[in-house]
């Protein structure tokens, strides 16, 4: 198959397709996302990405080592972090002493992230309410001047809180 790559398109057999990302590119993209947005160390993010995208039941320590090319101690540290965060679990196979690592099913990454976001939104809502109550009591003019603007933002925060609560409930019911 011949490919000519240009402006994120590749041409093949007279058809134009959106450029397909390879599995490695997706692992790298997902790993970077997990690192930057969810505060995972770089290697832990990539291990988690590999486990998400693997077509196998699970990967052994050696499989992770081979796939990512990092040192044994780095792989071990990252796997232990993911295990402690309950993002990864492992199983063994009869007659095989090796552990097979896989993404955790019960305490999913998505559920953890939704719960973290809910805590962040609730904290922000409490702080906003605290400031508004202070202004209402101590500076009524400032409170009145910002009332419309503040209410728009508070409505946004309340809607996000409700959406997060609903999504958490749905996900928890699926995971039961």
C-alpha positions in Angstrom: 0.0 0.0 0.0 1.4 3.4 -0.9 0.8 6.4 1.3 1.3 10.1 0.5 0.9 12.1 3.7 -0.1 15.7 3.3 -2.0 18.0 5.7 -3.2 15.2 7.9 -4.7 13.2 5.0 -3.2 10.2 3.3 -4.1 9.1 -0.2 -4.4 5.4 -0.9 -6.0 3.6 -3.9 -7.8 6.8 -5.1 -9.6 7.4 -1.7 -8.9 10.1 0.8 -9.1 9.0 4.5 -8.5 11.0 7.6 -5.0 10.1 8.8 -5.2 7.1 11.0 -3.2 7.2 14.2 -1.1 4.2 14.9 -1.5 2.4 18.2 1.8 3.8 19.4 0.7 7.3 18.5 -2.6 6.8 20.5 -0.6 5.4 23.4 1.7 8.4 23.4 -1.3 10.9 23.0 -3.2 9.2 25.8 -0.1 8.9 28.0 0.6 12.6 27.6 -3.0 13.4 28.4 -2.9 11.3 31.6 0.4 12.9 32.6 -0.6 16.5 32.0 -4.3 16.5 32.9 -4.4 13.8 35.6 -1.0 14.2 37.3 0.3 10.7 36.5 4.1 10.4 36.1 5.0 10.0 32.4 5.8 6.2 32.6 2.7 5.4 34.7 0.6 7.3 32.1 2.1 5.3 29.3 1.7 2.0 31.1 -2.0 2.8 31.8 -2.4 3.8 28.1 -0.9 0.5 27.0 -3.2 -1.4 29.3 -6.2 0.4 28.0 -5.3 -0.3 24.4 -4.0 -3.9 24.7 -6.0 -6.6 22.9 -4.8 -9.1 25.5 -6.5 -10.0 28.8 -3.6 -8.5 30.6 0.1 -7.7 30.3 2.9 -9.2 32.4 5.6 -7.2 34.0 7.9 -8.5 31.3 5.4 -7.5 28.7 5.3 -3.9 30.1 9.1 -3.9 30.2 9.4 -5.1 26.6 6.6 -2.7 25.3 7.9 0.4 27.0 11.7 -0.2 27.2 12.1 1.4 30.6 14.1 0.0 33.5 12.8 -2.8 35.7 12.7 -0.5 38.7 10.8 2.3 36.8 8.2 -0.2 35.5 7.8 -1.7 39.0 7.5 1.7 40.7 4.9 2.9 38.1 2.9 -0.4 38.3 2.9 -0.1 42.1 1.6 3.5 41.9 -1.2 2.4 39.5 -2.1 -0.5 41.8 -2.1 1.8 44.9 -4.3 4.3 43.0 -6.7 1.4 42.2 -6.4 2.1 38.5 -4.8 -1.2 37.7 -5.3 -4.7 39.1 -3.7 -8.0 38.3 -4.6 -11.7 38.1 -2.7 -14.9 37.8 -3.2 -17.9 35.5 -3.3 -21.4 36.8 0.2 -22.9 36.5 1.8 -19.5 35.7 3.5 -17.6 38.5 3.4 -14.3 36.6 1.0 -11.5 37.4 -1.1 -10.2 34.5 -1.9 -6.5 34.9 -5.1 -5.0 33.6 -7.2 -1.8 34.1 -9.3 -2.0 37.2 -13.0 -2.7 36.4 -14.7 -1.7 39.7 -12.9 1.5 40.5 -12.6 2.9 37.0 -10.4 5.8 36.0 -13.5 7.6 34.8 -15.3 7.2 38.1 -12.3 8.5 40.0 -12.0 11.5 37.6 -15.7 12.4 37.9 -15.4 12.2 41.7 -12.3 14.4 41.7 -14.1 16.9 39.5 -17.1 16.9 41.7 -15.0 17.7 44.8 -13.3 20.5 42.9 -16.7 22.0 41.8 -18.2 21.7 45.3 -15.2 23.4 46.8 -15.4 26.2 44.2 -19.2 26.6 44.9 -18.5 26.9 48.6 -15.8 29.5 48.1 -18.0 31.5 45.7 -20.9 31.4 48.2 -18.6 32.4 51.0 -17.4 35.5 49.1 -21.0 36.4 48.0 -22.3 36.1 51.5 -19.4 38.3 52.8 -20.2 41.0 50.2 -23.9 40.8 50.9 -23.3 41.4 54.6 -20.3 43.8 54.4 -20.5 45.6 51.0 -24.1 45.5 49.7 -23.3 47.9 46.9 -20.5 45.6 45.5 -22.8 42.6 46.0 -25.6 44.2 44.0 -23.3 45.4 41.2 -22.0 41.9 40.6 -25.2 40.0 41.3 -26.1 39.2 37.7 -22.6 38.3 36.6 -22.1 36.2 39.7 -25.4 34.4 39.3 -24.5 33.4 35.7 -21.3 31.8 37.0 -23.0 30.2 40.0 -25.6 28.7 37.7 -22.9 27.2 35.6 -21.2 25.7 38.7 -24.5 24.3 39.9 -25.2 22.7 36.5 -21.8 21.1 36.4 -22.3 19.8 39.9 -25.6 18.2 38.9 -24.2 16.7 35.8 -21.3 15.3 37.7 -23.5 13.8 40.4 -25.8 12.2 37.7 -22.8 10.8 35.8 -21.3 9.3 38.9 -24.6 7.7 39.8 -25.0 6.2 36.3 -21.4 4.9 36.3 -21.7 3.4 39.8 -24.9 1.6 38.8 -23.1 0.2 35.8 -20.2 -1.0 37.9 -22.3 -2.8 40.4 
